[in-house]
């Protein structure tokens, strides 16, 4: 069967253009107004950080957090939108400077776990059973300051406590090799899958693969997807593009390497991605130079490119491809793929 595709993005993907070297260049848009853009751009799903749904949540009681999240759920329902996942934002608070689940200070680790439990509460209120864990500061800038074996043990302990807190919630680990930390403890899909198998309920721990993060690790995103699919653990994707192993660029999907994007779509298509409710998530940033009136084109363009690549995949001459593989004529196979991408 062919894949079934529903699209999501996070409200942070519509932004004012601030970067580490300069301030915002576009007017900020309220969360409520951003929600009105989804349908007109062709999207049905909303990705959430916990404080996207409940701002200033550290100052609220658990019940207040749930009440505010339920109000957001009503907004989604009114607009015909669904929450795809919730991700605890553990990389901005002062208590997570040295990591969240792997901080050397036990009080900081306790904060990270408590914040994660509140994110689970928010997910339940929003009607999603998926938590994404981007382990942003679970690494080090000086290796001797931490113990990698102990850090993995701490990550497993945190996951086990979250699995116990809600027996129905699923957790997708989003690996990234670096940035903001110099080196991360869970840098690749293989590491994330291995971590899942160390937990008390591996069936509920999977992976979110982001194209740019795989490229930063020197890997091909379609291979990473294939590895996760082989384990039955590709539960969501963040598609974008990346110009080499530098900072995380979050460029429009397919904008740098169309063949690489084609292979990601081909991998999802051939293994029926989406048949079990998985979303095609986009995590793309508008160019800082983009004017306000066109600062959502990166989202609609990424979706359009994905769907155009789906059509290219579905028109592939599979019989000829199988023959060329059997004959081991890989030069001819490469020409076939390139001509297909060129519309020949």
C-alpha angles and dihedrals in degrees: 000000000000120000122270112223131206119167134222140174136176126250088243087070088074104061147146097257100250115155135174089276103044147016129260115297098189132055115267116249122215121246091243091054092047090057090059090060097060101081095041089054092049099256129130102176133070123207113210139199107205093251093047084070097034113025118204089015093159087071095053135081119245090256093050089050092053092046092053092046090052089054089055089050088058089052090052092048092050090054096042093246133137132210109240099191145330123232122196108234100226101156104072104052117095089236091065099054089109094038134287112244091014100043114136090229111079091209089058091049089051090052092051092052094046091049089050091053090053088051088055089052089052091049090054091049091050093049101247128122096201129095118186116209114201100185091208100163098025093115137055145254090211116035095208091061091071141029115237094207092049090046092056089049089052092050091051091048091051092048091048091053091050091048089052093046092061118017093195101047121103124211125211116194115214108207124207126168100217145349128106087022121047091233128008127215093221102039102153144031091258091057091049093050091047090052090051092057091054092060126091092249111030091172089074098046119080142143142275108202119204115196095220094049091055090049091050087057090053092251135123112251093218090056090050089050090050091052092051092045090053088059094043090242107114097113100158141353136216106209121199137116138255137204100222133299101324132100118331104277103178092205124180111289110269094007095119105029115015093181090054090050090048091055092051091053091045090053092050092044098050093051097046097248110190096030090109097045099277116153131222100234122196123205104183134144128218115241110263089234092058115114119239096251091058100036095114098055091096088066100045091040092053091050091047093050091049092052092045089053090049088058091048091051092049091052094053116128094239093177092057091044091054090048093051091048091050090049090045090231095149095160089060090045090053091050090049091054094045093047089049091054089047092052094247 
